[in-house]
Amino acid sequence: MKTYPDAWLLGFVVTSLCAVWLQPSWFPVLMSVLLIASLLMGGIWVTTLLLRSKVDNAVNYIKKLSTYLLSQINILYFIFGLICGICWAAFNVHTNAIDKVYATSQKELGYSLLAGEQPITFKLQIIGIAQDEAWRWRFDGRIVADGKAEGKAEGKGPKVRLYWYQPEGEVPRPNELWQITARIRPISGRLNQGGSNFQGRLLRQGIYFTGSVQGAELLEANSGGARWQIFQFLSETNLLYRDIMLALMIGERQWITQDRWRLLQETGLAHVMAISGLHLTLVFATAWWLSRVALGLAILVLRQGFQLRFTPAPQPIIDKAALLCALALALCYAALAGFAVSTLRAFSLVLIFSISRWFAWRLPPLRLLLRCVAVVLILDPLAWLDAGFWLSVGAVTAIFVWQWRGPANFSISKLRSNEYADSQFTKKSGKLYFYFSQLLALELILTLALAPFAVLFFQGFPWIAPITNIVILPFFSALILPLCLVVVSLLLLVPEASTSANWVGQVLIPQLLFIADLTLHIVFYALELSLNFPQHWWSSGDARFGGVFLLLLLVWFWPAAILQRIAVALFALPLLHAFAKPEEAQEFAVHVLDVGQGTAIVVQRKRQALVFDAGPGYRFGGDIGKSTLLPFLHFHQLTPEWLVISHDHQDHIGGEASLRAQWPSMKVKRSRFHTVAGESWGWEPMQFPQQYQQGDSWPCAWGQQWLWQGVRVKALAPLPGPSFGPNNDSCVLQLEYKGKRILLTGDIQRQTELRMVGRYGSRLQSDVLILPHHGSRTSSQTEFLSAVKPDIAVVSRGYRNHFRMPHPDVLARLNHAQVPLWDTGMSGQVSIIWAGEGLIVRTFREQIKPRWFSRLLPESDY
């Protein structure tokens, strides 16, 4: 069988997925090398064919070589696919890099979107449905170029995500044209081990800029389309599970609460909360079957009812017509989700299946999947940035492998044999047992096959997923999803149904929604009960667990003798341990986390931790403890024994509640000058509260020292005497381990720095200095730097923060003292690690996980 296209596609897919490791700067060199390699390989191939066909008396070795090359044509196609894939990957990395997009947008618009703190005015076409959080609106849009630059016609510019705080008026609708005045900044995200890459998610959606709206004016109104109509109708209802229905109807998952997301993830049902492969395939299959039945009945009625004499349409024609109807309905359903990523993948598979069915291609399922993945990577080159891409491909692969190699305990034909012919009841129960056992086995296969991806993306996987999927999925497939589809159809097809102006809108649709809401209530109640199962969610960041499960599947399904399968699995175990084992616990390390404009430092001693400050808090929600600190501690399997709060400002206590809830026995120490929360940002000192004196927290003051896990901890401040404000009252710690010292300074400023120099003198000397007060102008005085004499300095601050920290004066002082500076705003997490004889520095963006989609624009224009 000829497999030339599939051999090429296999090579293309393999190297297209290598884009994650490429860098934009490699593009010219890589393209040159690949071009030379392609020309060389093509020249050898063409020369060999010409010699074989033109030379009558060709020497024997030329004939042998050409014959061999012709016999290995698939290998050559595969190699050519590898070259094409790496070219495609390099091209997309180059064109989607943030600096390239910024340069292109500047050329298209005729002006720069980045103007520091100055707002700019532009036209914006709204994309998608805005998220209304009462205190702010969040919406995406595409900037419209006005065409004034170089006489160009009006066109589309880059996509942006805007936040409008304390908004007024009506929420922007899809496709509306607005004139926006906003402060724009390039995308960025907090980068820490164990955390998510927000910058990568935005880049995946084609968003390269974010901004804060200062003013807006509607230029062209729009009805918003079908998706907005459905959203508006559901928004006016009082349903308990309105967020779930929005996800099922129009693919909008942004309103699902965090608690419900966690519940769905820990029970293995997160995949049902979108218009994805499950739903789209169900719609396509149902529409196909109904179309075939309807077309067959129509032809029968025409023949018998109207006594028409014509030859009935052949079954292949009916099948093709039904296929077109089903494909059109699947396309409409995918459009409801705005052709989201998961929907595009599912529709690609359905489309390729339809094409193969139309042309009667006899394709094995795995080759069908290969073509689908290739189409997705061509239409959406950055699809691999989505965890859903890997989960979808892994799930479909597992299903196809199960169909190919899955051994049934017994076949349906056996049910007709004498062994099962005792009674009709026995036959029926045998069939039920067969179907249930096959379904349970498939769910187990899916859980094991997706375990590596679950560990990689979610640091754990649900053991109870086979049970919850078997029990819950029928409710979604047979009741909840059909009800949602009926409601959507009525809203779109019945005039004024969304305005409740007729019986459909007043009675029918509310009743259908009530049934769906009641069913969802039962489903989620059952899911909450399932959390009582022991070890329902296995939290682990060890990739070896997922590898072991893959080896089990290999032993089960690989078409070879059992001894060969076992031998390969045993040989792969030590390799798996060597290449997939988690990072060993550091003997001693200080991790300055990237938490934006705030401070959170984790001091690691093997599997124990001391946390210095808990990052920023946000007045309108958001918890740096849940989003950054807890994932980091879980990633390194650390147990915090101490939490030291330097002072009670909002940018240092944001994650305290989450840490204390997770580890109630953790000891807490804070400045002896505890301030009044909520009054003038804490500028009024008071005595250490009675609740803290009773053991809830311990006061930090100069002269204290203790030995923690072999690390000498000294409290150098707050100093005795009056208060000089919360910043200067910060708790300052000096850590010492095997002769190396690290100075954690909080937010102290000039007064406390000079007082500490006078009191401690040369005893302030430390190898590592965490810059005081995020590098503000009033900190890091020359006298203080001369006393500390650090080898390196680290500043914890936000990228392009509006305080413009670190201040140029501080940078000049560090440069004069010849102290190199590491910056969490530009480099992400900064880790200072004990390496046996000294300290080494590793940063997230440069050493820990250097990825092209995590790069930042420089701050030179800021």
N, C-alpha and C positions, 0 to 999 in steps of 0.2 A: 504494500500500500504506500502511495506517495504521501510523505509527511513534510514536504519542503516548507510550506508556510508555517506549520506548527513548530518545526525546528528553529526557524527564524524567530518566531514569536517567543519561544522559550528563552533564547539568548537575549532577546530584547527586554523581556520582563526581568530577568536576573540582574542585568546591569542597570536598568532603569531604577531599580530599588536601591542601588548603591549611591544615589544622590545624597543620602543623609550624611555620607562621609566626605563629600566633595567640598571644595572651597571655590568661591567665585574667581579668585585670582589664578586658579589653575586652568581656566577656560582656554586662553590662547595656546598655551603649551600643550594641553591635552588634545585640543582639536588638531594641532599640527602633527603630533605623534600618531594620532588615529588616522589622519588623512594619509600619511606616509605608509602606515601599515595596510590600509585598505588598498592603496595603489599597488603596493608590493604583492599582496595576496592576489589581487585581480590580475596583475601582470603575469604572475606565474600560472594562473588558471587559464587565461586567454592564450598564452604562449604554448602551453601544453596541448590545448585543443587544436590550435593552428598546426602545430607540428604533426599531430595525429592525423589531421584531415588532409593536409597539403603535401606532406613529404611521403612519396611513394615507398621509398626504401628506408623508412625510419628505423633507426637502430632499436634493438629489442628493449632496452631499458626505458626509452621514451614511451613505447607502447605499454609496457608494464605500469609506468608511472601514471599515464593518462587513464588506463583501465582502473587503477586503484583509486584515483581521484574521483572518477565517475561513480565508483561503488561506494564512496564515502561522501556523497553529495550532501547528505543531511548534516554531517559534521561541519562541512563548509558553510552551509546555511546557518547553522548554530553559531559559528564563529562570526559570521557577518552580522547576525542578530546581536551578538555581544557588542560589536563595534557600534552598531546603530543605537543600541540602548545607552551606552556610555556617552555617546554624542548627544542624545536627547536629554539625558540627565544633566550633563555639563551645561547645555544650552539653557535649560530651565533654571538651574542654580544661578547662572550668570544673569538672566533677565529678571529673576525674582529677588535678587539681593537688594537690601534696603537702600544702599547708596545708588545703585543703578536706577531703581524706581524713583528715588528722589530727584535724580538728574533728569530723568524722562519727564516727570511731572512739571519740573521747573521749565522745561522746554515747551511742553504742551500748553501750560497756563500762561507763560510769559512773566511769571513772578514766583517768588519763593513763598511756600506755605509757612516756613519757619521764620518768625520775626521776633524771637525772644519772648518778652512779656507783652509785646504789642499785639492787639487783636487785628485780624484782617477780615475783609468782607468778600464773600463769594456766593455764587449761586449753587444750590445743592438740590439734587433730585433724590427723594427719599426712596430707600430700598428696604423692603420688608416691613414688618410690623414693629412699631416702637414699643418699648417696655416702659410702662407707667408705674413708678414706685412711689407715687404721691409726692415725695420730697424732691424727686428728680425724674427726668425722662432720659432714656437711652435709645438712640436710634442711629442707624447706618444710612449712608447716602453716598452718591457719587458726585464729585464736583463737576460742574458744567463750565467748560472753557468758553469765555465770552467772545473769542476769536479776534480780539483786538491786537494780539501780538503777531507781528509779521503778516498781517492781513489774512490770517487763517479763518476758516469757517468755524462756527460754533461746534464744539465737540465735547467728548467726555474726558474727564480727568480721573485722578485716583479716587479710590474709596476711602472714606473716613468714618470713624465712630465718634459720635458727639454725645456729650452729657450736658443736659440743661437743668441746672439746679434752681429750685424754687420757681418752676415755670408757671406761665399764665396762658389761658386760652385753651384751645383744643389740641389734642395730641396730633402730631404730624401723621398723615396717612400715606400709604404706599403710592409712589409715582407722583406725589405732589412736588411742586417746584418752590423752593424757599430761598430767600436771601438771608444769609447767616453772617453774623459777626461773631467770631470766636477766636480764642487763643489755641493755636495748633502746635502739636508736638509729635515727633516720630514715635512709633510704637516701642514699648519696652515692657519688661516684666521682671518680677523677682525670680532669681534663679538660685535654687538651693537643692541639695541632694534630698531626694524623697518628695520634692514638690513638683507641681505642674508647671508647664512652660506656657504662660499666658501669651507671651509674645509670639510663640510658634502657632498658637491657636488663631490669633488675629491674622498672622501672615497666611495661614492656611485658608482663611476666608477672603483673602485678597485685600485686607485692610492694612494700610501702612502708616496711617496717621490717626491720632485721637485728638480730641479738643474739648474745651469748655465753652459753651455758648454764652455770649454776653448780650446778644439781642438777635431777634429773628422777625422776618416779615414774610407772610404767605404771598407768593406771586401768582401761582396757578394752582387752583384747587383740583381735586380728583376724587372720584368716588371710592377709590381704594381697591376695586376689583373684588373678585369672589372670595378670596381669602380674608379680606378685611370685613366683608359682609358676614361671614361665618363667625369671625372673631367678635364683632360687635354684638351679634345676637347672643353668643354665649356669655359675654361679659356682663350682660344685663340680667342674667339668671342668678339664682341663689343655690346653685349646685355645690355639693361638698367636694366633688372631684372634677370640677371644671378644668383644672390644670391638666388632668390626665386626658380629658376629652379633647382639649385643644391639641395635645400632642398626637392623638390618634387621628384627628380630622384634618389638620393642616400642618402637622409636623413641627409645631412650635413647642419646644420643651423648656423654654426659658422661665416659665411660670411654675414649673414643678418645684415644690419646696425641697430643701436640702434633706429633711428627715425622710421624705418619701423616696428621694433618690437613693439615700443610704439603704432604706428598706428593700428597694428593688434590686440594688446591687448585691446586697448580702444574701438575697434569695435567688439570684441568678435570673432575674426577669427584667433587667434594664433594657434588654433588646426589644421588648414589646412597646416601649414608649416612644416610638417614632414611626413614620411611614417608611418602613424598611423592607428588607427582603421577605420577611414572613407575611406582612400585610399585602405587599404588592403581588407576591406570588399567589396568595389566596384569592385576591381580586381577579387576577389574570386567569387562574384555573377555573374559578366559578363562572366568570363571564364566558370563557371558552366553551364550557360544558353547556351553559344555558343557551348560548348562540347556536350551537350544534343542534340542540333539541328544538329551539324555536324555528330554525331554518328547515329542519326536517318536517315539523308539523305544518309549517306554511306551505311547503310543496305538496304535502298530503292533502291539505284543505283545498288547494288550487285544483288538484287533480280530481278529487271526489266531489267537493261542493259545487264547483263550477263546471264539472265534467269536461275539463280541458284535456285534450289529447296531445301530450308531448312526453318525450322521454324524460324520466326524472333525472335530476342533476346527479352526476356521479358523486360518490362519497368524498373523493379528494377535493372536488370543487366546494362542497359544503364545508369541509374541514378548513380550506383556505379562507373562505368567507368568514367563518366563525373565528379564525385566527386573527383576521384583520379587525373584527369587532372587539375581540378581547384585548388586542394590542392598543387600540384606540382608547378603550376604557382605562387600561393601565396607564397610558400616557396622561389622561386627564387626572387620574388619581395622583400621579407623580407631580403634576403641575400644582396640585393643592399644597404640596410641601415646598413649592418654589424650587423644585429640582435640587433639593439638598443633597449632600454628599452620599448619605446612605441610600437615598432614593435613586440617585444616578447609578450607583453600583447595581442595585436590584433591577432597574429598568434595562441596563445593559445586558444583564444575563437573560432577561425575558426576551429582549430584542434579538439576541444572537440565537436563542432557542427557536424563536419564530422563524428566523431566516433559514436555519438548518432544517426546520420542519417544512418550510415552503419549498425549498429546493431538494428535499428528500436526502439530505446529507446524513450518512450514518456515522455520527461522531460519538466516540466514547465520552462519557460525562467529564472526565478530567481534561480532555482536550477542549471540550466546550467551555469549561471554566477557564482554561488558559487563554482562550480567545477573548473571553469576557474581561479578564484582568488586563490584557493588553489594550483593549478598547478603553477601559477606565483610565489607564495610565497615559494614553494618548490624549483623551478628552480632558482629563484632570490630572496633570503631571504631579501635583503635590498631594494626591490622595493618600500616599503612604504616611503623611503626617498625622492622619486620623487613626486613633486606636480602633475605631469601628471598621476601618478597611481591613486590618489584620484579623479582627474577630470574625468579620463576614467571610473573608476568604478561608480562614481556618475552619469555620463551621461548615461551609459548603463543601470544602475538601473532605472533611470527616464524613459528611453524608454520602458523598459519591464513593469514597473508599469503602464505606459500609455496604453500599449497594453492590459494589464489585466483589468484595471479599468476605462480607459478613455471613458467617455460617448460621443457618437456621437450625434450631433444635429438632424441628421436624417440619415437613412441608405440608401444604394444604392437601396435596394428593394423598398423603397418608390418612387424612381424615376420612377419605372415602373408602379406605381399605377395610378389611374385616376386623382389623385391630380396633378400629373406632366405630364399628357398625352396630354396637350393642343397642343404642337408642338414639333417638333424635336429640335428646337433651345432651347426651355425651358429645355428639357432633358439634352442637352449638357451643358447649363449654370448652371443647377442644379448640375451636376457632378463636374464641375470646382469649383463651390462654396463649395461643400462638401470637395473636396481634399484640396483646399486652406485653408479652416477653420480648418481642421484637422492638416495641416502642421503648421499653425500659432499657434494653441494651443500647439502642441508638442514643438515648439521653445520657447514658453512662459514657459512651464513646465521645459525645460532644463535650461533656464536662472534662474528660481527661485530655482531649485534643486542645481545648481552649485554656487549659491550666497554665501553660507557659506564658500566654499573652495576659492572662489575668494577674499572674504574679508580676509580670513586667510593668503593666500599666496601672494596676490597682493594689499591688503589694498584698495579694491574697486571693482566695477563690472560694466560692460557696460549695460546700459538700452536699447541701440539700437541693442543689439545682435540678437533678433528675426528677426528684419527687415533686417539687413545686412546678416544674414545667409540665409534667404529666397531669397534675391536678388542675392547674390554673389556666394553662394555654387553651383548653377547650372552651372555657368561659369567654376568653378574648376572641377566639376564632369563630365560635358558633353563636355568640350572643352580643357581646359588647361591641366588637368591630362592625358586625352587620347593622346594629342599631345606629351606630355613628354614621355609617355610609348612607343609610336611609334618611337620616336627618339632613346630611349634607345634600343629598339629591333633592329632597323637598325644598330646602332653602334656595337652591339654585334653579330649580325647574318650576316651582309654583310661584306665580306672581304675588308679591307682597306678603309672602309667608314669613319673612323676617320681621315685618312690622306688626305682626299679630292682627292683621286686618281681616282675616278669614278663619274658617274653622281649622284649617291645617296649622296656622300659626298659633291659634288660641288654645286648641285642644290636643291635636294629634302630636305635634312636635314636643310640647311639654310632657306629655305622657311617655313618649319614647325616651326622652332624656331622663325622666324619673326612673324608668326601669333600668336604664344603663347606670345611673348614679347609684341605685340600690344594689345592683350587681357588683359594682366597683367597691361599694362599702363592705359587702360580704367578702370579696376577694382580699381586700387589704386587711380586714380583720383576721382572715386565715393566715395571711403572711406574717402578721404580728405574732400570732400564736406559734408560727414555725420558728421564730427566733428563740423559743425556749428549748429547741433541740440542742443538745450539747455539741459544741464545735461546729455550729451551723456555718460559720465563716472562719476559715483558717487564714489568719493574718501572717504573711511571710513574704520577705523580699528575697528569699533564696531561690535563684533561677534553677538550681539543681532539681528541685521538686518537679517543676514542669518538664525538665529533661527526662526524669525517670518515668513520668507518665507517657511521654512520647516513645520511650524505649519499650514500655509495656505494649503500646499499640503496635510497634514494629514487630515484636515477637508474636503478636496475635495475628496480624494481617499480612505480613510480608510473604509473598508466594515462594517459599523455599522450605526445605526440610526443617523440622523442628530443632534438630541439633545445630544446624547452620544459624538459625535465628537466635538461639540461645548464645551461641559463640559470638555472634556480632554484638549482641547486647552486653555481654560480659566484657568484650573488648572496648566498647564505647563508654562503660561506666567510669574507668579511671580518667579518660579524656574529658568526660563531662565534669568530673570533680575538679580537674586541673583548670579548665577554661571557664567554668560557670560558677565557681565557688565565690561567695560574697567576700567583700573586702574585710580583711582581718581587723579586729579592734585595735585602734591606735594605742600605743603605750601612753602617750600624752599628746594632746592637741588642743588648740584653741581655734574654734570656728566662729568667725565673725559673719553672721548670716546677712543675706541681702533682704532687708525688710523695708526698703524705701527710706523715707526720712524718719529714722528712729534707730534704736539700738536693740540688738538681741545677740548675745554671745554665749556659746556653749563651750564650756571647758570639759574636755573628755579625758577620762583616766580609765582606759580599757572599756568596760561596759557601764561605768558610772559617770555621772555628769553633774556639773555645777553650772547653773544657768544664771548669767549676769544680765539683767534686764529682759523684758518680755515683749519688746517691739511696740509699734504704735497701735493705738486704738482709734476707732472711727465713730464719730458722733451718731451717724445714721446706720450703724451696723457694720459687719465685717470683723473678723477675729483673726489676728495674726497668729494666735496660738493654734487654732485649728488648721489654718491654711499653710503655715510654715513651720512652727516649732514642733508640733506633734508629729507631722510627717518626717521631719529631719531626725527626731529622736527615735522614732520607730525604724527608720531606714538603717540607722547605726545600732539599733537594739540597745539603746541607752536608757538607764533609769536615773532620773535626776534626784539627787539627794538634797541639794541646796538650790534655792532660788533667792538671789540677791537683787533687790530693787534699788538702784542707785538713788532715785528720787521719784516722787509721785507725779510726774508729768505724763500727759497722755501718750507721748511717743516712746514711753519706756514701760508702761504697765498694761498694754493692750491685751497680751496673752496670758496675764496672770490667772484669771479665773479659769481658763481652760486647763492650764497646767495643774492647778490645785484640784480641779475636779478629777483629772486623770490620775494624779498621784497625791491622795489626801495626806499621806504621811510625810511628804516632802517638807523640810524645814525652810522657813522663810526669814530673810533678814532684810531690813530696809533702813534708810537714814533715820537717825534719832530725831530729826526735825520733820516730823510728819505734818503735812500741810492740810488745810481745809479743802476738801474736794469741791470743785464747782464754783469757788469764790475767787475771782480775779486770777484764774488759772493757777491757783495754789500759792499765792504770794504771802499768805498770812501764816506764819509758823505758830505751832501750838505744842504743848507738851505731848510726849508719846502717849497715844490713847490707852485707856485702861484695858481695852480688849486685846491690844498687842502686848501689854505688860503681863497679861495672863497666859501668854504662850502662843497666841495666834501668829505673831511675828516677833523677831528678836531685833532690838535696835542695833544699828551699825554705828560705831564711833571709833575715833583714832585710838591706837594702842592695842586693839584686839588682834589676836592671831590664834590660829589653830592649824592642826595638821589634818588634811583631808586626803585620804588615799595616797599618802606619800608626798603630797604637794603642800608646801608651806604657804598659808594664806594670811596676809597681813592687811589689816584695815588701817589706811593712812588718813582718812578723812570720813566724816566731817570733823574738823578741828574744834578744840574747845573755844568757847567765847560766843559772841552773838551770831545771829544768822545774817548772811549776806544774800538771801534769796534762795529759792529752791535749787537753782542750778549750782550755785556755789556750796550748797549743803549736800551735794551728791556724796554717796558712799564710794570711796576710792579703794580699790583692792590691788595689792601687788602679789602676784603668784610667783613662786620659785620652785623649780624642779630641776634637780641635778645641775645646779649652778646657773641655769637660765631663768631670767626674770621677764615677766609680762606685766605691764601696768594698765589696769582697767580704770578709766578716769571718769566715766559718767559724763556730766555736762558742766564740769567745773570751768570757771572763767579766770580772768586776770587776778582777782583778789585772792582766791584760794590757791592758784598756782604759785603766786609769790609768797604766800604764807607757808606753803609746803616747802618751797625752796629754802626759806629761812629756818624752818624747823628741822628738815631732814637732810638738807645739803646733798652730799655725795651718795647717801643711802637711797636716793631716788633713782639711781642708775638702773636702767632696765634695757634688756635686749630688744623688746618689742613694746611699742607705745600705741595704744588705741587713742587716736586724737581726741582731745576733749571737745565736747559740744559740737560734734560733727564737722569740725574745722572752721568754726566761726571766727570772725575777725578779732573778737575779744578773748580768744583762747590761744594756746600754743605760743606763749611769749618766748622771746629769745632766751631769757634767763631760765625758764622752765626747760626748754630743749637742751640748754647747756648742762643742766643738772642731770637730766635723764640720760642723755647721750645714747639715744636708741640706734640700733643697727637698721631697723625698719620701722615704718609707721603704717597704720591702717586707719582709714576713715570710713565710718558707717554713715551713709547719706543716700538720698534719693537722686536718681538720674534726672538732670535738668530741674532740680528743685527750685522753687521760687525764692528761696533764701540765697541762692547762688553760692552755696557751700560746696567745697571748701573755698574760703576767701583767697583772692590772689595774694594778699599779704602773708597768709599762712603758708601758701605754696612757696613764696619767696624765702621765708625763714627756713623752711625745710630744705630748699635748694641750697641756701647758704651754708646750712649745717651738713650738707651732703647726706641727707637721710632719704632713701627711696620710699615712695608712697604707694601703697596699694589701696584701691578704691572699690568699695562694694557697688557704688552706683554704676561704674563702667565694667567691672569684672565679675559682678555677682558675688556669690559666697567666696570668702577668703579664709583659707585654712592654714594655720601655722602649726606644723607637725614636727614632733621630736623624731629625728632620724638616726638615733643611736649616738651620734657625736655632736649634733647641733640641730638647728631648726631649719626647716625648708618651708617655702611658701607655695601653695597651690591655689589657683583661682578657678572658678567654675567655667567661665567663658574661654579661658586660654588653655587650661590643663585638664580639668576634671572632665568636662564634656564640651569640647570645642565644636560647635555646630554653626553652619553658615546662617541658619535662620534665627540665631540668637545674637547676631552682631548688632551693634548700635551705631548710629550716626555720631560723629564727634560733636563735642559741645563748643567748637570754635566759634559758631555763630550765635551762641547763647549769651 
